[in-house]
Amino acid sequence: MREKLNNICREFSIPLILGVACAMLCANLFPNLYHHVIHEPLWGDTVSLHWLVNDIFMVFFFAIAGVEIVNSLSKGGSLNPLKKAVAPLMATAGGVLFPAAVFLLINWAAGDTAYASGWGICTATDIALAWLAARVIFGKLHPAVNFLLLLAVADDAIGLVIIAIFYPEPGSSVQPLWLVLVLAAMALALGLRKLRVRYFEPYVLLCGTISWLGMYQSGLHPALALVFIIPFLPKSGTSVHQNDEHGPDHTQGKSALHTFEQRIGAMVDYGLFFFGFTNAGVELGSLSSLSLIIFLAFLVGKSGGVMLFTWLAVKLKAALPEGMSFKDVAVVGFISGIGLTVALFVSENAFMDSKLTDAAKMGSLLSLLTAIPAAIVARICKVGRWQREPGRRLERLCGES
């Protein structure tokens, strides 16, 4: 029973959802107490609950995203070989470029120059919540679910680059000389791999700490510290097709990469409660034109970009997964507009003005609403759970039971 409850909590992102709900309630009912708890220094002038979550815990969140990317690119992974992932990769490109363009266009027409740095917020796709919405709409075995996962994993890879380049640590001036420590950490990780160190702890604790110090001192966001170390963790076997954990096949030996994902994954899933609680606490009065611009960029930009670039991919002779139609792509486009977790993270770093930060967070929270037009389009087009073919629908329902 306990294991089943644990699986449900992790599969449906219950801790993150609860964290967001608690944050919204506390911020609107007890705003002074909420902000005191979040930002009150626990040690020195820097270490607060907010700092511990965003600068320490999120290191492991992005590390798990890094594991997803490494395994997807590895033998047997969903992005290997790349030629079979052309359509979702093209969709990803559209889902990054179009929202940014829509944001900048709307902001130029009806926004404010102070909003300009928020363009990166609307390029994100929340893997867990988007996957959950896809499962609800399409069912467990529909090829559109795997298409969305490919899109979201590639989106995460691009998102990491965007954060590293365009969103350094707030209030810090970039000092690139300190990045020598990151290079040293990568060299040390390579040395450990050459020495066949098969436990993940030395890579994470030693190399990860050096990388974190280099990122922190350089002014770049230290949450990305382990992203540079993860590719060096030894892995064995091949990636398991359509495995929710995307881990190397454990029947061929538990590698450092696989063990890291198994042990840290649960901590990250439950720790997202604290991320939601410390970052999603915005007052309803924070809603502004910036919030609406971000929401429209998610709604129009993501869906339009995914559909257009997928259409271009098909015109260039790239194939959609067997059993997937362009109607499914339209639904996936709206689902990919759910950008909560990474969007909240980028919102924290996009603006120095707290009022703009709160407004941007409100836009990130509104991105959850893109699941509604996704369900409406699926219903109108009769795809997913509403598809016309009763035989295929019965087959899917039997597969899920």
TIDREN-108529 format. One record per residue (C-alpha): residue number from 0; residue in three letters; x, y, z. Coordinates in steps of 0.02 Angstrom, whole numbers. Example, Ala and Ser with C-alpha at 12.3 -4.5 7.8 and 13.67 -1.06 7.14 Angstrom:
[node 0; 'Ala'; [615; -225; 390]];
[node 1; 'Ser'; [684; -53; 357]];
This chain:
[node 0; 'Met'; [0; 0; 0]];
[node 1; 'Arg'; [140; 119; 47]];
[node 2; 'Glu'; [232; 83; -116]];
[node 3; 'Lys'; [74; 112; -217]];
[node 4; 'Leu'; [43; 279; -130]];
[node 5; 'Asn'; [225; 328; -160]];
[node 6; 'Asn'; [208; 288; -345]];
[node 7; 'Ile'; [48; 389; -360]];
[node 8; 'Cys'; [127; 540; -273]];
[node 9; 'Arg'; [278; 538; -387]];
[node 10; 'Glu'; [186; 494; -547]];
[node 11; 'Phe'; [56; 632; -529]];
[node 12; 'Ser'; [176; 765; -458]];
[node 13; 'Ile'; [71; 778; -299]];
[node 14; 'Pro'; [209; 859; -193]];
[node 15; 'Leu'; [237; 998; -321]];
[node 16; 'Ile'; [50; 1031; -339]];
[node 17; 'Leu'; [28; 1036; -149]];
[node 18; 'Gly'; [177; 1153; -132]];
[node 19; 'Val'; [103; 1274; -259]];
[node 20; 'Ala'; [-69; 1267; -175]];
[node 21; 'Cys'; [3; 1296; -1]];
[node 22; 'Ala'; [110; 1440; -65]];
[node 23; 'Met'; [-39; 1526; -147]];
[node 24; 'Leu'; [-145; 1507; 9]];
[node 25; 'Cys'; [-11; 1570; 128]];
[node 26; 'Ala'; [43; 1715; 17]];
[node 27; 'Asn'; [-135; 1777; 1]];
[node 28; 'Leu'; [-197; 1742; 179]];
[node 29; 'Phe'; [-37; 1776; 279]];
[node 30; 'Pro'; [80; 1871; 161]];
[node 31; 'Asn'; [194; 1945; 295]];
[node 32; 'Leu'; [218; 1779; 384]];
[node 33; 'Tyr'; [244; 1687; 219]];
[node 34; 'His'; [381; 1803; 156]];
[node 35; 'His'; [462; 1805; 328]];
[node 36; 'Val'; [474; 1614; 329]];
[node 37; 'Ile'; [539; 1607; 150]];
[node 38; 'His'; [667; 1747; 154]];
[node 39; 'Glu'; [719; 1761; 338]];
[node 40; 'Pro'; [906; 1718; 348]];
[node 41; 'Leu'; [938; 1553; 435]];
[node 42; 'Trp'; [1126; 1580; 440]];
[node 43; 'Gly'; [1227; 1733; 391]];
[node 44; 'Asp'; [1155; 1857; 268]];
[node 45; 'Thr'; [1126; 1736; 124]];
[node 46; 'Val'; [1066; 1566; 184]];
[node 47; 'Ser'; [875; 1567; 190]];
[node 48; 'Leu'; [746; 1434; 148]];
[node 49; 'His'; [727; 1515; -24]];
[node 50; 'Trp'; [915; 1508; -53]];
[node 51; 'Leu'; [928; 1327; 4]];
[node 52; 'Val'; [791; 1274; -115]];
[node 53; 'Asn'; [843; 1375; -269]];
[node 54; 'Asp'; [1032; 1363; -254]];
[node 55; 'Ile'; [1054; 1191; -174]];
[node 56; 'Phe'; [901; 1082; -201]];
[node 57; 'Met'; [878; 1137; -383]];
[node 58; 'Val'; [1054; 1072; -418]];
[node 59; 'Phe'; [982; 897; -402]];
[node 60; 'Phe'; [824; 940; -499]];
[node 61; 'Phe'; [925; 995; -650]];
[node 62; 'Ala'; [1042; 846; -625]];
[node 63; 'Ile'; [895; 727; -646]];
[node 64; 'Ala'; [848; 824; -803]];
[node 65; 'Gly'; [1027; 796; -859]];
[node 66; 'Val'; [1008; 609; -830]];
[node 67; 'Glu'; [853; 611; -940]];
[node 68; 'Ile'; [951; 695; -1079]];
[node 69; 'Val'; [1102; 580; -1064]];
[node 70; 'Asn'; [996; 423; -1070]];
[node 71; 'Ser'; [890; 487; -1213]];
[node 72; 'Leu'; [1048; 516; -1316]];
[node 73; 'Ser'; [1124; 348; -1267]];
[node 74; 'Lys'; [1108; 185; -1362]];
[node 75; 'Gly'; [927; 127; -1352]];
[node 76; 'Gly'; [869; 300; -1297]];
[node 77; 'Ser'; [726; 396; -1375]];
[node 78; 'Leu'; [843; 523; -1457]];
[node 79; 'Asn'; [964; 391; -1524]];
[node 80; 'Pro'; [991; 388; -1669]];
[node 81; 'Leu'; [944; 569; -1697]];
[node 82; 'Lys'; [863; 535; -1865]];
[node 83; 'Lys'; [713; 452; -1782]];
[node 84; 'Ala'; [688; 605; -1672]];
[node 85; 'Val'; [690; 736; -1810]];
[node 86; 'Ala'; [504; 777; -1796]];
[node 87; 'Pro'; [501; 802; -1605]];
[node 88; 'Leu'; [666; 896; -1612]];
[node 89; 'Met'; [596; 1012; -1744]];
[node 90; 'Ala'; [440; 1031; -1636]];
[node 91; 'Thr'; [553; 1077; -1490]];
[node 92; 'Ala'; [639; 1212; -1593]];
[node 93; 'Gly'; [470; 1286; -1637]];
[node 94; 'Gly'; [415; 1272; -1456]];
[node 95; 'Val'; [564; 1377; -1401]];
[node 96; 'Leu'; [580; 1505; -1541]];
[node 97; 'Phe'; [395; 1544; -1564]];
[node 98; 'Pro'; [350; 1580; -1381]];
[node 99; 'Ala'; [500; 1696; -1367]];
[node 100; 'Ala'; [449; 1783; -1528]];
[node 101; 'Val'; [267; 1797; -1474]];
[node 102; 'Phe'; [321; 1868; -1305]];
[node 103; 'Leu'; [433; 1999; -1385]];
[node 104; 'Leu'; [303; 2044; -1516]];
[node 105; 'Ile'; [160; 2067; -1392]];
[node 106; 'Asn'; [274; 2158; -1272]];
[node 107; 'Trp'; [329; 2276; -1412]];
[node 108; 'Ala'; [148; 2310; -1460]];
[node 109; 'Ala'; [66; 2323; -1290]];
[node 110; 'Gly'; [192; 2292; -1152]];
[node 111; 'Asp'; [338; 2381; -1071]];
[node 112; 'Thr'; [525; 2386; -1104]];
[node 113; 'Ala'; [550; 2332; -922]];
[node 114; 'Tyr'; [471; 2164; -968]];
[node 115; 'Ala'; [594; 2122; -1107]];
[node 116; 'Ser'; [704; 2002; -1008]];
[node 117; 'Gly'; [555; 1887; -974]];
[node 118; 'Trp'; [559; 1807; -1147]];
[node 119; 'Gly'; [649; 1652; -1083]];
[node 120; 'Ile'; [511; 1611; -958]];
[node 121; 'Cys'; [390; 1552; -1092]];
[node 122; 'Thr'; [513; 1434; -1179]];
[node 123; 'Ala'; [499; 1302; -1041]];
[node 124; 'Thr'; [398; 1141; -1037]];
[node 125; 'Asp'; [367; 1055; -870]];
[node 126; 'Ile'; [406; 872; -906]];
[node 127; 'Ala'; [309; 797; -761]];
[node 128; 'Leu'; [148; 898; -776]];
[node 129; 'Ala'; [146; 897; -967]];
[node 130; 'Trp'; [170; 708; -963]];
[node 131; 'Leu'; [28; 694; -838]];
[node 132; 'Ala'; [-89; 796; -948]];
[node 133; 'Ala'; [-40; 693; -1100]];
[node 134; 'Arg'; [-77; 532; -1006]];
[node 135; 'Val'; [-249; 597; -955]];
[node 136; 'Ile'; [-294; 653; -1132]];
[node 137; 'Phe'; [-214; 518; -1239]];
[node 138; 'Gly'; [-202; 370; -1123]];
[node 139; 'Lys'; [-45; 277; -1071]];
[node 140; 'Leu'; [5; 193; -1235]];
[node 141; 'His'; [-31; 326; -1366]];
[node 142; 'Pro'; [124; 372; -1469]];
[node 143; 'Ala'; [89; 557; -1438]];
[node 144; 'Val'; [142; 533; -1256]];
[node 145; 'Asn'; [316; 477; -1308]];
[node 146; 'Phe'; [323; 616; -1438]];
[node 147; 'Leu'; [288; 741; -1299]];
[node 148; 'Leu'; [423; 664; -1189]];
[node 149; 'Leu'; [551; 681; -1328]];
[node 150; 'Leu'; [499; 862; -1351]];
[node 151; 'Ala'; [507; 899; -1164]];
[node 152; 'Val'; [678; 818; -1140]];
[node 153; 'Ala'; [751; 915; -1286]];
[node 154; 'Asp'; [665; 1072; -1220]];
[node 155; 'Asp'; [751; 1045; -1052]];
[node 156; 'Ala'; [920; 1035; -1138]];
[node 157; 'Ile'; [890; 1201; -1227]];
[node 158; 'Gly'; [819; 1275; -1067]];
[node 159; 'Leu'; [979; 1235; -973]];
[node 160; 'Val'; [1079; 1328; -1105]];
[node 161; 'Ile'; [960; 1477; -1097]];
[node 162; 'Ile'; [972; 1486; -907]];
[node 163; 'Ala'; [1162; 1472; -908]];
[node 164; 'Ile'; [1186; 1608; -1040]];
[node 165; 'Phe'; [1045; 1732; -1014]];
[node 166; 'Tyr'; [995; 1713; -830]];
[node 167; 'Pro'; [1145; 1722; -713]];
[node 168; 'Glu'; [1126; 1733; -525]];
[node 169; 'Pro'; [1022; 1890; -485]];
[node 170; 'Gly'; [1125; 2036; -423]];
[node 171; 'Ser'; [1291; 1957; -472]];
[node 172; 'Ser'; [1413; 2019; -602]];
[node 173; 'Val'; [1481; 1881; -714]];
[node 174; 'Gln'; [1664; 1839; -679]];
[node 175; 'Pro'; [1708; 1706; -808]];
[node 176; 'Leu'; [1880; 1670; -734]];
[node 177; 'Trp'; [1796; 1568; -597]];
[node 178; 'Leu'; [1730; 1448; -730]];
[node 179; 'Val'; [1903; 1370; -727]];
[node 180; 'Leu'; [1839; 1278; -573]];
[node 181; 'Val'; [1697; 1204; -677]];
[node 182; 'Leu'; [1824; 1143; -806]];
[node 183; 'Ala'; [1930; 1072; -666]];
[node 184; 'Ala'; [1778; 980; -596]];
[node 185; 'Met'; [1741; 906; -767]];
[node 186; 'Ala'; [1923; 852; -787]];
[node 187; 'Leu'; [1918; 771; -615]];
[node 188; 'Ala'; [1756; 681; -659]];
[node 189; 'Leu'; [1837; 617; -819]];
[node 190; 'Gly'; [1985; 557; -715]];
[node 191; 'Leu'; [1870; 464; -595]];
[node 192; 'Arg'; [1785; 382; -743]];
[node 193; 'Lys'; [1953; 331; -816]];
[node 194; 'Leu'; [1996; 255; -647]];
[node 195; 'Arg'; [1831; 159; -659]];
[node 196; 'Val'; [1756; 233; -501]];
[node 197; 'Arg'; [1583; 157; -513]];
[node 198; 'Tyr'; [1495; 246; -368]];
[node 199; 'Phe'; [1408; 411; -400]];
[node 200; 'Glu'; [1451; 490; -231]];
[node 201; 'Pro'; [1629; 549; -276]];
[node 202; 'Tyr'; [1567; 627; -437]];
[node 203; 'Val'; [1426; 719; -349]];
[node 204; 'Leu'; [1507; 767; -184]];
[node 205; 'Leu'; [1682; 808; -246]];
[node 206; 'Cys'; [1664; 861; -429]];
[node 207; 'Gly'; [1490; 933; -401]];
[node 208; 'Thr'; [1548; 1042; -256]];
[node 209; 'Ile'; [1695; 1112; -357]];
[node 210; 'Ser'; [1579; 1145; -504]];
[node 211; 'Trp'; [1451; 1230; -389]];
[node 212; 'Leu'; [1585; 1345; -316]];
[node 213; 'Gly'; [1643; 1391; -490]];
[node 214; 'Met'; [1467; 1431; -549]];
[node 215; 'Tyr'; [1424; 1527; -390]];
[node 216; 'Gln'; [1583; 1631; -389]];
[node 217; 'Ser'; [1570; 1666; -575]];
[node 218; 'Gly'; [1397; 1741; -555]];
[node 219; 'Leu'; [1309; 1606; -656]];
[node 220; 'His'; [1167; 1512; -573]];
[node 221; 'Pro'; [1242; 1368; -469]];
[node 222; 'Ala'; [1086; 1261; -492]];
[node 223; 'Leu'; [1164; 1200; -654]];
[node 224; 'Ala'; [1324; 1139; -569]];
[node 225; 'Leu'; [1291; 952; -585]];
[node 226; 'Val'; [1234; 966; -766]];
[node 227; 'Phe'; [1419; 975; -814]];
[node 228; 'Ile'; [1461; 820; -711]];
[node 229; 'Ile'; [1316; 702; -752]];
[node 230; 'Pro'; [1381; 654; -927]];
[node 231; 'Phe'; [1538; 581; -846]];
[node 232; 'Leu'; [1446; 461; -729]];
[node 233; 'Pro'; [1478; 283; -789]];
[node 234; 'Lys'; [1327; 198; -868]];
[node 235; 'Ser'; [1300; 21; -928]];
[node 236; 'Gly'; [1170; -67; -1032]];
[node 237; 'Thr'; [1049; 22; -1148]];
[node 238; 'Ser'; [908; 142; -1110]];
[node 239; 'Val'; [742; 57; -1081]];
[node 240; 'His'; [614; 105; -1213]];
[node 241; 'Gln'; [461; 194; -1139]];
[node 242; 'Asn'; [524; 169; -962]];
[node 243; 'Asp'; [461; 311; -852]];
[node 244; 'Glu'; [633; 323; -771]];
[node 245; 'His'; [729; 313; -935]];
[node 246; 'Gly'; [870; 225; -843]];
[node 247; 'Pro'; [1002; 110; -915]];
[node 248; 'Asp'; [946; -70; -915]];
[node 249; 'His'; [979; -128; -736]];
[node 250; 'Thr'; [983; -311; -790]];
[node 251; 'Gln'; [1158; -276; -857]];
[node 252; 'Gly'; [1221; -204; -694]];
[node 253; 'Lys'; [1173; -50; -595]];
[node 254; 'Ser'; [1285; 90; -656]];
[node 255; 'Ala'; [1327; 251; -564]];
[node 256; 'Leu'; [1207; 347; -676]];
[node 257; 'His'; [1065; 226; -646]];
[node 258; 'Thr'; [1095; 219; -457]];
[node 259; 'Phe'; [1103; 409; -447]];
[node 260; 'Glu'; [934; 424; -534]];
[node 261; 'Gln'; [856; 290; -424]];
[node 262; 'Arg'; [916; 365; -260]];
[node 263; 'Ile'; [901; 551; -299]];
[node 264; 'Gly'; [744; 544; -406]];
[node 265; 'Ala'; [626; 515; -259]];
[node 266; 'Met'; [709; 654; -158]];
[node 267; 'Val'; [685; 774; -304]];
[node 268; 'Asp'; [503; 723; -331]];
[node 269; 'Tyr'; [458; 754; -149]];
[node 270; 'Gly'; [573; 903; -132]];
[node 271; 'Leu'; [474; 992; -267]];
[node 272; 'Phe'; [348; 1028; -130]];
[node 273; 'Phe'; [473; 1151; -56]];
[node 274; 'Phe'; [512; 1223; -227]];
[node 275; 'Gly'; [328; 1254; -257]];
[node 276; 'Phe'; [305; 1324; -82]];
[node 277; 'Thr'; [452; 1445; -90]];
[node 278; 'Asn'; [428; 1503; -270]];
[node 279; 'Ala'; [242; 1501; -311]];
[node 280; 'Gly'; [183; 1611; -169]];
[node 281; 'Val'; [117; 1762; -261]];
[node 282; 'Glu'; [-31; 1870; -216]];
[node 283; 'Leu'; [-177; 1871; -338]];
[node 284; 'Gly'; [-155; 2059; -351]];
[node 285; 'Ser'; [12; 2028; -437]];
[node 286; 'Leu'; [-80; 1988; -599]];
[node 287; 'Ser'; [-27; 2117; -729]];
[node 288; 'Ser'; [-1; 2140; -914]];
[node 289; 'Leu'; [165; 2048; -897]];
[node 290; 'Ser'; [72; 1895; -829]];
[node 291; 'Leu'; [-47; 1897; -977]];
[node 292; 'Ile'; [94; 1918; -1104]];
[node 293; 'Ile'; [184; 1767; -1031]];
[node 294; 'Phe'; [23; 1666; -1032]];
[node 295; 'Leu'; [-15; 1711; -1213]];
[node 296; 'Ala'; [163; 1667; -1262]];
[node 297; 'Phe'; [138; 1495; -1184]];
[node 298; 'Leu'; [-35; 1473; -1259]];
[node 299; 'Val'; [-8; 1540; -1435]];
[node 300; 'Gly'; [180; 1526; -1454]];
[node 301; 'Lys'; [203; 1348; -1393]];
[node 302; 'Ser'; [56; 1275; -1487]];
[node 303; 'Gly'; [91; 1373; -1646]];
[node 304; 'Gly'; [276; 1337; -1644]];
[node 305; 'Val'; [256; 1151; -1613]];
[node 306; 'Met'; [126; 1133; -1751]];
[node 307; 'Leu'; [217; 1238; -1881]];
[node 308; 'Phe'; [388; 1160; -1856]];
[node 309; 'Thr'; [316; 984; -1851]];
[node 310; 'Trp'; [227; 1021; -2016]];
[node 311; 'Leu'; [394; 1080; -2087]];
[node 312; 'Ala'; [478; 921; -2025]];
[node 313; 'Val'; [348; 813; -2112]];
[node 314; 'Lys'; [370; 915; -2272]];
[node 315; 'Leu'; [557; 878; -2258]];
[node 316; 'Lys'; [514; 692; -2257]];
[node 317; 'Ala'; [529; 665; -2069]];
[node 318; 'Ala'; [398; 541; -2008]];
[node 319; 'Leu'; [280; 557; -1861]];
[node 320; 'Pro'; [275; 406; -1744]];
[node 321; 'Glu'; [165; 266; -1809]];
[node 322; 'Gly'; [-15; 292; -1753]];
[node 323; 'Met'; [5; 480; -1728]];
[node 324; 'Ser'; [-85; 609; -1836]];
[node 325; 'Phe'; [-66; 797; -1855]];
[node 326; 'Lys'; [-221; 819; -1747]];
[node 327; 'Asp'; [-123; 738; -1607]];
[node 328; 'Val'; [18; 861; -1638]];
[node 329; 'Ala'; [-103; 1006; -1613]];
[node 330; 'Val'; [-153; 937; -1442]];
[node 331; 'Val'; [30; 906; -1396]];
[node 332; 'Gly'; [67; 1087; -1441]];
[node 333; 'Phe'; [-55; 1152; -1312]];
[node 334; 'Ile'; [3; 1028; -1180]];
[node 335; 'Ser'; [184; 1082; -1205]];
[node 336; 'Gly'; [129; 1255; -1148]];
[node 337; 'Ile'; [128; 1192; -968]];
[node 338; 'Gly'; [291; 1267; -907]];
[node 339; 'Leu'; [268; 1280; -720]];
[node 340; 'Thr'; [428; 1220; -634]];
[node 341; 'Val'; [564; 1287; -748]];
[node 342; 'Ala'; [459; 1440; -789]];
[node 343; 'Leu'; [448; 1484; -603]];
[node 344; 'Phe'; [636; 1458; -587]];
[node 345; 'Val'; [674; 1573; -734]];
[node 346; 'Ser'; [550; 1701; -666]];
[node 347; 'Glu'; [655; 1712; -508]];
[node 348; 'Asn'; [806; 1760; -611]];
[node 349; 'Ala'; [730; 1864; -750]];
[node 350; 'Phe'; [692; 2023; -651]];
[node 351; 'Met'; [771; 2122; -511]];
[node 352; 'Asp'; [606; 2208; -468]];
[node 353; 'Ser'; [505; 2098; -349]];
[node 354; 'Lys'; [340; 2161; -421]];
[node 355; 'Leu'; [392; 2106; -595]];
[node 356; 'Thr'; [452; 1940; -526]];
[node 357; 'Asp'; [283; 1908; -444]];
[node 358; 'Ala'; [191; 1957; -604]];
[node 359; 'Ala'; [302; 1839; -704]];
[node 360; 'Lys'; [268; 1699; -580]];
[node 361; 'Met'; [82; 1728; -600]];
[node 362; 'Gly'; [104; 1706; -788]];
[node 363; 'Ser'; [199; 1544; -756]];
[node 364; 'Leu'; [56; 1482; -647]];
[node 365; 'Leu'; [-70; 1529; -782]];
[node 366; 'Ser'; [24; 1414; -902]];
[node 367; 'Leu'; [-64; 1269; -814]];
[node 368; 'Leu'; [-223; 1326; -901]];
[node 369; 'Thr'; [-156; 1274; -1072]];
[node 370; 'Ala'; [-211; 1098; -1027]];
[node 371; 'Ile'; [-392; 1158; -1049]];
[node 372; 'Pro'; [-381; 1203; -1235]];
[node 373; 'Ala'; [-281; 1043; -1259]];
[node 374; 'Ala'; [-428; 941; -1193]];
[node 375; 'Ile'; [-553; 1045; -1294]];
[node 376; 'Val'; [-455; 1021; -1457]];
[node 377; 'Ala'; [-439; 834; -1421]];
[node 378; 'Arg'; [-626; 822; -1393]];
[node 379; 'Ile'; [-670; 921; -1550]];
[node 380; 'Cys'; [-546; 828; -1660]];
[node 381; 'Lys'; [-593; 661; -1579]];
[node 382; 'Val'; [-416; 609; -1538]];
[node 383; 'Gly'; [-342; 526; -1386]];
[node 384; 'Arg'; [-479; 462; -1271]];
[node 385; 'Trp'; [-610; 531; -1390]];
[node 386; 'Gln'; [-544; 454; -1550]];
[node 387; 'Arg'; [-669; 384; -1672]];
[node 388; 'Glu'; [-600; 208; -1695]];
[node 389; 'Pro'; [-686; 103; -1561]];
[node 390; 'Gly'; [-568; -42; -1589]];
[node 391; 'Arg'; [-412; 60; -1553]];
[node 392; 'Arg'; [-495; 144; -1405]];
[node 393; 'Leu'; [-542; -26; -1333]];
[node 394; 'Glu'; [-365; -88; -1362]];
[node 395; 'Arg'; [-292; 62; -1269]];
[node 396; 'Leu'; [-413; 46; -1123]];
[node 397; 'Cys'; [-371; -139; -1108]];
[node 398; 'Gly'; [-185; -97; -1111]];
[node 399; 'Glu'; [-206; 29; -970]];
[node 400; 'Ser'; [-306; -87; -858]];
